[in-house]
């Protein structure tokens, strides 16, 4: 999985956008191993798993190992915003022009 600075920035932007959509007051920070999502009540670590996929950890507890971004977002919503309306989150590519 390509994990350069641009990839980390785009992924953090997707995570932050989803949290805003779900009305979750949280911060997303990048670190050497992945991402940290911090809310008032929980801190979750999101770690990319090669060749593709994600692992979500809270403290010493693994909350899930997920195959892709849709699964990651679904698990985050269930953990941080169970009251949020279920539906599709469309992640569009930006034009390069």
N, C-alpha and C positions, 0 to 999 in steps of 0.2 A: 504494500500500500504506500503510495507516494505521500510523504509527510513533510513537504517543504513548508516554508513560511506562508505562501499563498494558500495552500491547502488548509493549514491550521486556521488562518484568518477566515476563509470561507466556511469552514465547519463551525467555528465559534459563532459566526454570523447566523447560520441556520439554527443553532441551538438557542441563541439569544432571541431570535425572531419567534421561535416556537413558544418560548417562555412568555414573551410579551402577548402573544395571541391567546395564551391560556390564562392571562392575568396573574402570573406568578412573579413576585418580586424576588429576583435572583440575579446573581452575577455569574458570568462565565469567564474563566481564566484559562489560558494555555500554560502548561508546564512541560517538562521534558518527556513525561510519560503519556500525556494526553490532555484532558480537560478537567477542570474542577468547576462544578456547579454548586454555588453556595446560596442557600436561602436562610431565613431566620431560624428555621427548625432543623435543617439537614444540610449536610455537605456530601455530595456525591462525586466520585471520581469516575470519569469515563475514559477507558483505555482502548485504543485501536488494537484489534487483533489481526495479525497477518494470516492469510493474504487479504482477507476482507472480513469485516465484522467488528463487533464492539463488546466490551465487558463493562458493566456498571457495578461499582463497589461503594458501599456505605460502611465506613469503619473497616472492620474485618469481614463483613458479610458481603458475599457476592449476590447481587440482586438479579443478575441475568447475564447470559452470554448470547448475543444476538447476531443474526447473519448480516444485517444491513441497516442503513439509515432509517427506513420505515419502522423496523422493529425497535431500534434505539429510541425514536421519538415516541412510539406507543408506550414503551416501558417508562420513559420519563414522565409522560402525561399521567400514567397510572400511579406513579410514586408521588409526584409533586402537585398534580391538579386533577384528582379523581372526579371532581365536580364539573370539569370542563366538558363542553359538548364534544361528542365523538364525531369524527368526520375525516375527510381527507385534507391533508396539508400538502399543498402543491408547491414544490420547490422548482422554480424555473431557472433556466440558464440565462445568464446575461449576455447580451450581444457584445461581440468583440469590436464592433465598429462604433 
